[in-house]
Amino acid sequence: MEKIKLSLNDALSLEFELNGAVNQQTKEVIFNGLLSEKMSLKTKYWLTKLSDKLASEKKTIEGLRDDLIKKYGKEEEGQVSIKPFLDEEGKELNPEFTKFSQEMNELLLEEKEFEYNPIPLDDLAQISTEGRYNLIFKLVKED
């Protein structure tokens, strides 16, 4: 096992690269993620273990983001949200949104160390994809 230090923002991006994303409203797949590709079971095992750690971190970050929305947002029709602008034309910036963004950005800049099993480049050789996996490539061990 090796360790990699990532900002929380990069941890969220790596989780996205591994698992992809679905539009929560339409349930449409936006991006499939590397784990949806055919690969050796061993490689999928190690990537899934890392994905589980990242998903846990994502859940924590989303909870903190929701807390900030409650702190700075306003309740409308039973839901709390925060609008970036106070006017419809987008000319007057919402100062509460600015505070929310600053706190959220500070959080996402925090770094955390993650353990992972390096992925031999040969284990990815059979994957043919158009996806971009910039952070996953940091986990690849070139022989």
C-alpha positions in Angstrom: 0.0 0.0 0.0 1.1 3.5 -0.7 -0.2 6.9 0.4 -1.3 9.9 -1.6 -2.1 13.3 -0.2 -5.1 15.0 -1.9 -7.0 18.2 -1.4 -10.6 17.4 -0.6 -11.5 18.9 -4.0 -9.2 16.4 -5.7 -10.7 13.6 -3.6 -14.1 14.5 -4.9 -12.8 14.6 -8.4 -11.1 11.2 -8.0 -14.4 9.7 -6.7 -16.1 11.1 -9.8 -13.4 9.6 -12.1 -13.9 6.2 -10.4 -17.7 6.1 -10.0 -19.0 8.6 -12.6 -22.1 10.7 -12.0 -25.8 10.7 -12.5 -28.1 13.7 -12.8 -30.1 13.5 -9.5 -33.2 15.0 -11.1 -33.4 13.1 -14.4 -31.4 10.0 -13.3 -29.5 10.4 -16.6 -25.9 9.1 -16.6 -23.5 12.0 -17.0 -20.3 10.0 -16.9 -19.8 6.3 -16.3 -16.5 6.3 -14.4 -13.6 3.9 -14.6 -15.2 1.2 -12.4 -17.8 0.6 -15.1 -15.1 -0.5 -17.5 -14.0 -4.1 -18.0 -10.8 -4.7 -16.0 -9.2 -7.5 -14.1 -11.0 -8.4 -10.9 -7.9 -7.6 -8.8 -7.7 -4.1 -10.2 -11.4 -3.6 -9.7 -11.0 -4.8 -6.1 -8.3 -2.2 -5.3 -10.1 0.6 -7.1 -13.4 -0.3 -5.3 -11.6 -0.2 -1.9 -10.3 3.2 -2.7 -13.7 4.3 -4.0 -15.3 3.3 -0.7 -12.9 5.6 1.2 -13.5 8.4 -1.2 -17.3 7.9 -1.1 -17.2 8.2 2.7 -15.2 11.4 2.5 -17.7 12.7 -0.2 -20.6 12.0 2.2 -18.9 14.0 5.0 -18.2 16.9 2.6 -21.8 16.9 1.3 -23.1 17.0 4.9 -20.9 20.0 5.7 -22.0 21.7 2.5 -25.6 21.2 3.5 -24.9 22.7 6.9 -23.4 25.7 5.2 -26.4 26.1 3.0 -28.7 26.0 6.1 -26.4 28.6 7.7 -26.3 31.1 4.8 -29.4 30.1 2.8 -33.1 31.0 3.0 -36.0 28.7 3.2 -38.4 28.9 0.3 -41.3 26.4 -0.2 -40.0 24.1 2.5 -36.4 23.9 1.1 -33.3 25.8 2.1 -31.2 27.1 -0.7 -28.8 29.9 -1.4 -28.8 32.0 -4.5 -25.6 33.5 -6.0 -27.4 36.7 -6.9 -30.0 38.8 -5.2 -31.6 40.0 -8.5 -32.9 38.1 -11.6 -30.4 39.9 -13.9 -27.4 38.6 -11.9 -26.0 42.0 -11.2 -26.1 42.1 -7.4 -24.1 39.3 -5.8 -25.6 37.8 -2.7 -23.2 38.5 0.2 -24.4 35.3 2.0 -23.4 33.3 -1.1 -20.0 34.9 -1.0 -19.6 33.8 2.6 -20.8 30.3 1.8 -18.4 30.0 -1.1 -15.4 31.2 1.0 -16.1 28.6 3.7 -16.7 25.9 1.2 -13.5 26.7 -0.8 -11.5 26.7 2.5 -12.8 23.2 3.2 -12.1 21.9 -0.2 -8.5 23.1 0.0 -7.9 21.0 3.1 -5.7 17.9 2.4 -6.1 14.4 3.5 -4.0 11.3 3.0 -5.4 8.2 1.4 -4.0 4.7 1.2 -4.2 2.9 -2.1 -2.7 0.0 -3.9 -0.7 1.2 -6.9 -2.2 0.1 -10.2 0.3 -1.6 -12.6 0.0 0.1 -16.0 -0.4 -3.4 -17.6 -3.6 -3.9 -15.6 -5.2 -1.0 -17.5 -3.9 -2.1 -20.9 -7.1 -3.8 -22.0 -9.3 -0.8 -21.2 -10.4 1.2 -24.2 -12.1 4.4 -23.1 -12.6 8.0 -24.1 -12.8 9.1 -20.5 -10.2 11.4 -18.9 -8.7 10.1 -15.7 -6.1 12.6 -14.6 -6.2 11.8 -10.9 -6.4 8.0 -11.5 -3.2 8.3 -13.5 -1.4 9.5 -10.4 -2.2 6.0 -8.9 -0.6 4.1 -11.8 2.7 2.4 -11.3 4.8 2.3 -14.5 7.0 -0.8 -14.6 
